Amino acid sequence: MEHVLHSFYLSRVGMVEQRFPRRKLTVEQVLDARLSYAVGDRDWTKLARKYGVGRDIVRSAALGLTYKHLPMPPRKRECP
């Protein structure tokens, strides 16, 4: 499921990466961080080490505070 969502987001992003050449994270890294957040992984330090950036950069990207031009994953629905 995660792989399908990742492919879907990458297909929607297109050439956005070329418009923001000074970004510290790639489109793939931001989407990976957002999907990790969506499934409950909140270990920002682990992701920051993985991508070679600061913890706050990963956290801001995953929460959608930065990289606002990229889509957020769908929210989980609560079952009644």
Secondary structure as GFF3:
##gff-version 3
##sequence-region A 1 80
A	DSSP	alpha_helix	2	13	.	.	.	ID=ss1
A	DSSP	alpha_helix	16	19	.	.	.	ID=ss2
A	DSSP	alpha_helix	27	38	.	.	.	ID=ss3
A	DSSP	alpha_helix	44	51	.	.	.	ID=ss4
A	DSSP	alpha_helix	55	63	.	.	.	ID=ss5
###
